[in-house]
Amino acid sequence: MTAIRMALVLSCAALLSPWVAQGQDKPLTAQQERMKSCNAEARDKHMKGEERRDFMSHCLKGESGERERTAQQEKMVSCNRDASAKGLKGDQRRGFMRECLSADSRSPSAAGR
């Protein structure tokens, strides 16, 4: 019985292999190529979370991936990176972010406390 099952499985695999191989040879559509390219660029830039979503949205629309940010947005990105680098979570992260975002921009050492 086992030999019959094995023969049946092998014959099914042989019958399906042309369709499987055909799907692999198909070139990617323009949208699939763009998705692949944008994903690679976001990965190379180590983007995560909201920053990655924004980048992907613009990239997939064919817009430049970098958009101009306001000073407050730049500060938010910087404070977020610092909090992540320090491994802060929960209340510690919220406190750090509050202090970092409210810190006087002329005093960069105030944000790093």
N, C-alpha and C positions, 0 to 999 in steps of 0.2 A: 504494500500500500504506500509506503513512504516513497518509493521510486516513482510511482505513478504521480503522486502529488508534486514531486520535484520536477518531473517532466512537464507537468501542467503549468507550474509556475514559470519555468524557463521558456516555454512556448508563448505564454502571455507576455513575458518581458520582451521576447523577440518581436512580437507583433506590435507592441507599443513603442519600441525604441525609435522608429522613424519619426513619430509625432513629437517625441521628447526632443530628439536631435533638431528637428525643424524649428522648434520654439527657441532654441539656443542660438541659432544662426540668424535670427531675425534682427535687423538693425534697430537701434533705439529711435523712438520718435524725437522730434525737436524738443518737446516738453520733457521727455525722459532724460535727454541729454542735459538740458538746463537744470533739472532737479539734481542730477548726478554732480554736475559742476558746482552748483550752489552749495550742496551738502559738503563737498570736498573743501570748498573755500571756508565755510563756517567751521568745519572740523580743524582746518589748518590754523585758524585764528582763535581756536579754543573757546568758541562762543557757546554760551549756555543760557537757558531760560528765556526771559523776555528779549534780551539782546539778540539771541539766535532767531527767535520768532520774527522780530522786526526785520532782521537782515534777510531771512528767507523770503518773507513777503515781498520785499523790494527786489530782491534778486530774481525771483520767479516771474515778476512782472517785467523784468528787463531793465529795471531802474538801477542806478548805481547803488551798491550795497551800503555805501557810507552816506548817511544823511547828516546834515548839520544839526548839532544838538545845542540847546540853550545851555547857559552856564550852570543852571540848576540840574539839568539832565546829566551834564558831565560830572558834576559833584556827586550825583546819585550813583553813577557807574563807578566812580573812584571809591566811594565809601563802601559800596557793595563788594568790590574786589578786595578791599582791605579787610572787611568783616569775614569774607570767605577764606582769605589767606590765614586769618587768625583762628579759623575754625569755630567761630562764634555761632551759637544757636539760641533760639527762644528769647527769653528776657534779656540775656546778655547782648544778643545781636540787636534787639530793638533799642536798648539803651545806647549801644555804640553808634547805631545809625542816627538816632536822635541827636546825639552829641556831635557826630561828624557832620551832619547836614546843617546844623545850626551854628557850627563853628565859623568864626570870622575868616573869610577867604584870604585875608592878609596874614593870617597866623596858621600856616600849615601844621605846626607842631601841636596845635590844640586838637586836631582831628586824630592824631596818632596816639593819644593817651591810653 
